[in-house]
Amino acid sequence: MINRNLFNAAVGLVGSLFINVAMAADFALSSPSIKPGTTLTTDQVFNGFGCTGNNISPELLWTNAPQGTKSYALTVYDPDAPTGSGWWHWVVYNIPASANKIAAGAGTVDGKNLPAGSAQGRTDFGSTGFGGACPPVGDKPHRYIFTLHALSTEKLEIPEGATAALIGYMINANRIDQTSFTAYYGR
């Protein structure tokens, strides 16, 4: 015979687990100026290499950090670049866990408008800071993947002048979770 109190406690526990799972929100990255699956605007297009854009980094917002997040890193990557290894457009790391956004235009070389303590890595344009979209003329539209990584460490120890690949290695070694969206651009 089933103990009614034990049965009721078990039903209550299972019910509360379902409610907690249903109420748990996912780690999410968004931008007021870039909707997932849309085409980047002139603001996010590089100014150089034959492209004539404004080269302004977009505002990025995130919510529901995973438990244990001690810092974040942001990458913007084009896997369609005809290089054999894609193209790194922006790498930001050591973003404090207390941050929940990056302001529009913060991706300047000096990074002065990034959250305090953040650092930028060298992109495939050869410098730090945001480098906008600039695919070759005639290519199908390229994918630009904006990814925010929640990290288990407060600070990545990155040597001066490190490549995006080395920074990516350090990000992957310390990642708890990630969230991303993709936008497109072709010319």
N, C-alpha and C positions, 0 to 999 in steps of 0.2 A: 504494500500500500504506500502511496506517495505522501510524504510529509507536506501538508498544505503550506506551511510557513516557508519551507525550503523551496517548494515550487513557486510561490509568489515572489520570493527573493530572486530566484533565477530569472523569472519572466521580467522583473523590474530591471535587473542588471542588463539583460539582453536588449530590452527596450531603450535603456539609457545609452548603450553603445551605439545603437542605430541612430539615435537622435544626435549624438556627438559626431558621428561620421557624417551625417547629412548636413550638420551645421558647420563643419570644418570647411573653410574656404581655401581655394587653391592659391598658391604663390602666383602672382600675375604681374606682367609688365605691360604698360600701355603708353601711348603718346597722344596728346590732343591734336597734333598736326599730322600724324601718320596712322591711318587705320590699317590693320593687317590685311594683306592681299592687295593693297592699292599701289598706285604709282607714286614714287617720290616726287616732290615738287622741286622747282628751281632752287629753293632754299637749301635743299640737301644734296645739290649737285656740285661737284668739284669745280673750281675755277682754275683751269690749267689743263695740260695734256689734250688740248683741243675742245675742252668742255667750258661752257660759260655759265656757271651757276654762282650762287651766293656762298656756298660752302659753310652753311650755318648748321651746327648740330641741333637736333630737335630736343624739345622738352620730353623727358621720360619720367614716368611715375610708376611706382610699384607698391603692392599691397601684400599682406599675409606672409611675412617672412617665415621661413621654416624655423622650428624650434632649434636652438643651438647656433643660429647665425651670429657670427662675430664680425663679419665685414662682407662687402660685396665686390664684385668685379663686373665690368661691362665690356662686351665685345661687339663689334659690328664687322661682319664678315661677308664677302662675296665668293661663294664657292664656284661660281661660273666664270671667273676671270681666267683667260687663256694662259695661265702660268704653270699649270701642273700642280699648283698648291693653293689656288684661290688667292684672295687679296684681303688683307686686314685693313679696314678703314678707320677703326678706332679701338683703342684698348685703354681702359681705365681700371685701376685696381686700388686697394686700400680705401675703398669707400666705406665710411663708418657704418656700423650696424644701425645707428640712430637715424640715418638718412632714409628718405623715401622718395626722393626725386633728384633729377639733374635738370637744371634750368636750361632753357633754349639758349644757344649761343655759348654755353660753358666750355665747349670743346676747342677753345683757342689754344695756341701753342703754349702759352703761360699757364693755362688751366686755372686762372685766378677765381673763376666763378663756379668751380666744382665744389662739392662738399669738402669742408676742411679736412685735411689729411690725405685726400685722394692724390693719386699719382697717375700719370699717363705714360704709356709705353710708346715706343717707336712703331709707326705704321709702315705699310709697304710703300707709302709715298716718301719714306726716308726721314720723317720727322715725327714729333709728338703732335697731338691734337687731332681733331676730327678731320677726315678727308672724305669728302662727299663722293657720290656715285659718278663714274665716268667710264662706262663700258665702251669697247671699240664700236665704231660705226658699223651698222649692219648685223651685229650680233642680236640674237633673240634677247628680250629683256632679261637682265641679270637679277638674281635674288640677293637681297641685302637683309641678312639675318641679324637682328638686334637681340642679344642675349644677356640677361642679367643672371649672374651666378651668386648664390648664397654660399659663403665660405665658413669653414670651421676655425679659422684663425683670424686674429685681429689685423695682422699685417703680413703681407707677402714680402719676403726679403729678395728683392729683385736688383741685380747689378745694373749700374748706369749703362745706358745704351743697349739694353737687352732687346732681343728680337721679339716680335709678337709670338713666335712659336715657343720660345722659352717661357714667356709669361703665360701662354696657354697651358703649357705643361704644369706650371705651378698652380694655376687655377684648377685644373683637373685633379691634381693631387690633393686639393683641399676643399673640393666642392661637396656641399650637402645636397643641393638641389639647383635647378635652373629653370628659367622661364624665358620664352622668346616669342617674337613675332617676325614675320617676313614681309618686306615691301619689295617693289620691283622698279627697275628703270632700264630703258633702252633708248638708243638713238640711231 
